[in-house]
């Protein structure tokens, strides 16, 4: 098997036929030996019925139905665990990752790269979303300790040795792109066109984006703890200087009545900082608690042609 294409599917019943048609046309330009792995992630529409009908008609289409909605990155993991290709392409199902870019990704990989990322140009998003996204990724890169390019997502082609390493990474907080960055290997980028969503609306709302970003920051970086330590050190240093100042002014006889306002503000400020510190530490502990349960990353309900 030369190429495996791993595609998480959620709420995409109207997109799947067009997605498969364009994938088959694009892949035949590269190789006749390929497989398409569609992982249905607990959709509430008829996505599974459409996928299963297509898989029963064509044994190159492999279908997996998860028992519930586990999330995009867990669905990707399910596909990576069963794919058999020398090269693996990971992409979204909404056709914003254009199948027509696959030959370019493959040919770039043949130049000797283990990973080739698709770097999206002319993103088909509103101006407000573009500005917000750029600001978000700047802050996110700082806190996560990972230089993150907002133009690069999951879409790319990966050698089987990269996928083999990813299969052995079983941590409960999954994020495909940061995991790939962590493993290293020889990588390249190519510019690709960013397509418009073929049908429907994106299910990635702000709440999901921030939740995913929080998980990645906690899973791949201890920077929030280091920031808290620095803040604590700075406050301690400033407090020491203030204490020296008031001690001098006290012995100089210039302080007759202690400042009520300064005491109240100090109590509230330091109390809030302590609660913030405990909250961040609590988040790390909660992720440790989730990890030691050692539950399966996903549960397969049904499969076809696997």
Secondary structure as UniProt FT lines:
FT   STRAND          3..9
FT   TURN            13..15
FT   HELIX           16..27
FT   TURN            28..30
FT   STRAND          34..40
FT   HELIX           47..57
FT   TURN            59..60
FT   STRAND          61..66
FT   HELIX           72..82
FT   STRAND          87..91
FT   HELIX           99..101
FT   HELIX           102..109
FT   TURN            110..112
FT   STRAND          115..121
FT   HELIX           127..144
FT   TURN            150..151
FT   STRAND          152..159
FT   HELIX           160..167
FT   HELIX           176..183
FT   STRAND          187..194
FT   HELIX           206..220
FT   HELIX           223..251
FT   TURN            252..253
FT   HELIX           260..292
FT   STRAND          300..304
//
